[in-house]
Amino acid sequence: MLLQILGTAAGGGLPQWNCACPGCAGARSHPERRRRHASAAVRAGDRWFVINATPDIADQVEFCGTPVPGSRATPIAGVILTDAELDHTLGLARLREADSVDVIATPAVTGALCDRLRLNDVLTPYTRLSWHDLPEDRPVRLGGNVTVRAVRVSGKRPRYAADASADGAWSVALVLADGDRTAVYAPCVADWSPALDEALGSADCVIVDGTFWDDDEPRRMGISERTATQMGHLPITWTAGPLSRLRARRRLYTHLNNTNPLVDPTAPAHASLAALGIEVAPDRTVIEL
């Protein structure tokens, strides 16, 4: 299995356009610290599936290959969505030049995007969105030997669908398998459930939610009156211990908020994680299993 980490920042990216926190200021002064919105891609046969369609998707898909001269064919086979949040779905509109776009998502996510954002209505004059179910009870084949299935990690709905039914797989981790090799990609985790623990425990590589360093970070940094857990993200100080005990050969954090000290490569927090065998994924990391 071949994975590409296309981006590692939480909503707004790094730097965020309207922020001058230490993380954003540092990224403006040191361009190598910039991070695109969290996304990844998995190779299935001779094509790629992009995980989450971020506002940066036009740049991100270039990492997977470019169109053949004289044609508009690309190596991108489709998009897999982990949730219906704007920072993971706005990029669908940037794919409108395609004849059609295959989108794999849970029914809750598909319903929110079609009924609330009305993406089908907006994009039909440009392209055809073809929706496919992302099941929790069985894997579905992407191409070659690669399969994907969902593990529910949160019932958090996006703000534009806050009044929708809470019943449904609103945010999921992806279990990607290629033969006996397995990776779990979970950029947003609100609940370390038994099902998630089982999936992580048997994986060769895990890439998980590192939005906030500790639970009080959003309040301390003045970006919210809620804690990290109240915002739907388990903080690193809670998850680093369980991650360190996994059998996985690679354990990485992604989806870093601009307030997270880990956006500074000189922060002591990096050494703390390295001592536990945990990495902070840089953009464009390549993982081969």
C-alpha positions in Angstrom: 0.0 0.0 0.0 1.2 3.5 -0.8 0.0 6.5 1.0 0.7 10.2 0.4 0.1 12.8 3.2 -1.2 15.8 1.2 -1.7 18.2 4.1 -1.6 18.2 7.9 -3.3 21.4 9.0 -6.7 21.9 10.7 -9.3 24.2 9.3 -7.8 27.5 8.0 -4.5 26.0 7.2 -1.2 27.3 8.4 -0.9 30.2 8.4 -4.6 31.1 8.7 -5.4 34.2 6.7 -6.8 36.2 9.6 -4.5 35.1 12.4 -1.3 36.4 13.9 -0.8 33.8 16.6 2.8 32.5 17.2 2.1 29.5 14.9 0.8 31.6 12.0 3.5 34.3 12.5 6.2 31.6 12.5 4.8 30.1 9.3 4.9 33.5 7.6 8.5 34.1 8.7 9.5 30.5 7.9 7.7 29.3 4.7 8.9 25.7 5.4 6.5 25.6 8.3 3.4 26.2 6.2 0.9 23.4 6.1 -2.0 22.7 3.7 -5.3 21.4 5.0 -5.3 17.8 6.3 -5.7 15.3 3.5 -4.1 12.1 2.2 -4.2 9.9 -0.8 -4.1 6.1 -1.2 -3.0 4.4 -4.4 -5.5 1.7 -5.6 -4.2 -0.1 -8.7 -2.8 2.5 -11.0 -5.0 5.4 -9.7 -5.3 7.4 -6.5 -8.2 8.1 -4.1 -7.9 11.4 -2.3 -9.1 11.5 1.3 -11.1 14.7 1.9 -11.5 17.4 -0.7 -9.9 20.5 1.0 -9.7 24.0 -0.3 -6.1 23.2 -1.3 -7.0 20.2 -3.4 -5.9 21.6 -6.8 -2.3 21.8 -5.5 -2.5 18.6 -3.4 -3.5 16.3 -6.3 -0.3 17.3 -8.1 1.6 15.1 -5.6 -0.2 12.1 -7.1 0.7 12.8 -10.7 -0.3 15.2 -13.5 -2.5 14.9 -16.6 -1.0 13.3 -19.7 0.0 15.9 -22.3 -2.8 16.6 -24.7 -5.6 15.2 -22.5 -7.5 15.9 -19.3 -7.1 12.5 -17.9 -5.6 12.4 -14.3 -4.6 9.7 -11.9 -7.3 10.7 -9.5 -10.1 8.1 -9.3 -12.3 9.7 -6.7 -12.6 11.3 -3.2 -13.3 9.6 0.1 -14.8 11.8 2.8 -14.3 11.3 6.6 -16.9 13.9 7.5 -19.0 16.8 6.1 -17.0 19.7 7.5 -16.3 22.6 5.1 -12.5 22.2 5.3 -12.9 18.6 4.1 -15.5 19.2 1.4 -15.2 22.6 -0.2 -12.6 21.2 -2.6 -15.3 19.3 -4.4 -16.2 22.5 -6.1 -12.6 22.8 -7.4 -13.0 19.5 -9.2 -15.8 20.8 -11.4 -13.8 20.7 -14.6 -13.9 16.8 -14.4 -16.6 15.0 -16.5 -17.6 13.3 -13.3 -16.4 12.9 -9.7 -16.9 9.7 -7.6 -17.4 10.5 -4.0 -17.4 7.9 -1.3 -19.1 8.9 2.0 -21.4 7.8 4.7 -25.2 8.4 4.3 -25.1 11.2 6.9 -22.3 13.0 5.1 -23.9 12.6 1.7 -27.2 13.8 3.0 -25.7 16.9 4.5 -23.8 17.8 1.4 -26.7 17.2 -1.0 -29.6 18.5 1.1 -27.9 21.3 3.2 -25.1 22.6 0.9 -27.0 21.5 -2.2 -23.7 20.5 -3.9 -25.5 18.4 -6.5 -27.6 21.4 -7.5 -24.7 23.8 -7.6 -22.2 21.5 -9.5 -24.6 19.7 -11.9 -24.2 22.5 -14.6 -20.4 21.8 -14.4 -19.9 18.1 -13.6 -21.7 15.0 -12.3 -21.2 14.0 -8.7 -21.5 10.2 -8.3 -22.1 9.2 -4.7 -21.1 5.9 -3.3 -21.8 4.5 0.2 -18.9 4.2 2.7 -20.0 1.3 5.0 -19.2 0.6 8.6 -20.0 -3.1 8.5 -17.8 -4.3 5.5 -14.9 -3.1 3.4 -15.5 -1.9 -0.2 -12.9 -2.4 -2.9 -11.3 0.8 -4.4 -9.0 -0.9 -6.9 -6.3 -3.5 -7.1 -6.4 -5.2 -3.6 -7.1 -2.0 -1.7 -10.3 -1.7 0.3 -11.8 0.9 2.7 -14.3 0.8 5.5 -15.5 3.3 8.1 -15.2 3.3 11.9 -17.5 5.9 13.6 -15.5 8.3 15.8 -17.9 11.2 16.4 -21.5 12.3 16.1 -20.5 15.9 15.6 -22.4 17.6 12.8 -21.1 20.6 10.9 -22.6 23.9 11.9 -24.6 24.2 8.7 -26.3 20.9 9.7 -26.5 21.4 13.4 -30.3 20.7 13.5 -29.9 17.5 11.6 -30.5 14.2 13.3 -27.5 13.2 15.5 -28.0 9.6 14.5 -25.5 8.6 11.9 -21.8 8.3 11.1 -21.0 12.0 10.9 -17.3 11.6 11.4 -15.4 8.4 10.7 -11.9 6.9 10.6 -10.9 5.1 7.5 -9.5 1.6 7.7 -7.5 1.1 4.5 -6.3 -2.4 3.7 -4.1 -3.9 1.0 -3.8 -7.7 1.5 -2.4 -8.1 5.0 -1.3 -4.5 5.3 -3.6 -2.0 7.1 -3.5 1.7 7.7 -6.0 3.8 9.7 -6.5 7.5 8.8 -8.5 9.4 11.5 -8.1 13.2 11.3 -10.9 14.0 13.7 -11.5 11.9 16.8 -14.0 12.7 19.5 -14.4 9.2 20.9 -11.8 6.5 21.4 -14.3 3.8 21.1 -13.8 0.0 21.4 -14.3 -0.2 17.6 -11.6 2.4 16.9 -9.3 0.8 19.5 -9.6 -2.5 17.7 -8.9 -0.9 14.3 -5.9 1.0 15.6 -4.6 -2.1 17.5 -4.3 -4.2 14.4 -3.0 -1.5 12.0 0.5 -1.3 10.6 0.3 2.5 10.3 -2.0 5.0 12.2 -2.5 8.6 11.3 -4.7 10.3 13.9 -6.1 13.6 15.2 -3.5 15.9 16.6 -5.6 19.1 16.4 -4.8 20.4 19.9 -1.9 19.6 22.3 -4.0 19.8 25.5 -7.7 20.1 26.4 -7.6 23.8 27.5 -5.6 25.0 24.4 -8.6 26.6 22.5 -9.6 28.6 25.6 -6.1 29.5 26.6 -5.2 30.7 23.2 -8.5 32.7 23.0 -9.9 31.0 19.9 -12.9 29.5 21.6 -14.8 29.3 24.9 -14.9 25.5 24.5 -12.2 23.0 25.3 -10.7 20.6 22.7 -13.0 17.8 23.7 -16.0 20.0 23.6 -15.0 20.9 20.1 -14.9 17.2 19.1 -11.1 16.6 19.3 -9.3 14.4 21.8 -6.1 16.3 22.7 -2.6 14.8 22.2 -2.0 14.7 26.0 -4.8 12.2 26.2 -4.0 10.1 23.2 -0.2 9.9 23.1 -0.1 7.2 25.8 -2.5 4.9 24.0 -0.8 5.6 20.6 2.6 4.7 22.1 1.3 1.2 23.1 0.1 0.3 19.6 1.9 -2.4 17.5 1.9 -0.1 14.4 5.3 0.5 12.8 4.3 4.1 12.1 2.3 6.3 14.4 1.7 9.9 13.2 -0.4 13.0 14.2 -2.1 15.1 11.6 -4.7 17.9 11.5 -2.7 20.3 13.6 -4.4 23.6 14.6 -2.4 26.8 14.2 -2.3 27.2 18.0 -0.7 23.8 18.5 2.9 24.1 19.7 3.8 21.3 17.3 3.6 23.6 14.3 6.9 25.0 15.5 9.5 22.3 14.6 11.8 23.6 17.5 9.1 23.1 20.2 10.1 20.7 23.0 6.8 18.8 22.5 8.4 17.1 19.4 11.0 15.4 21.6 8.3 14.3 24.1 6.5 12.5 21.3 9.6 11.1 19.6 10.5 9.4 22.9 7.2 7.6 22.7 7.8 6.6 19.1 5.3 9.0 17.7 5.8 11.3 14.7 4.2 14.6 13.6 3.5 14.1 9.9 5.0 16.8 7.6 3.1 17.6 4.4 4.1 15.3 1.5 5.1 12.4 3.7 5.2 9.2 1.7 4.3 5.9 3.5 4.8 2.5 1.9 3.5 -0.6 3.7 
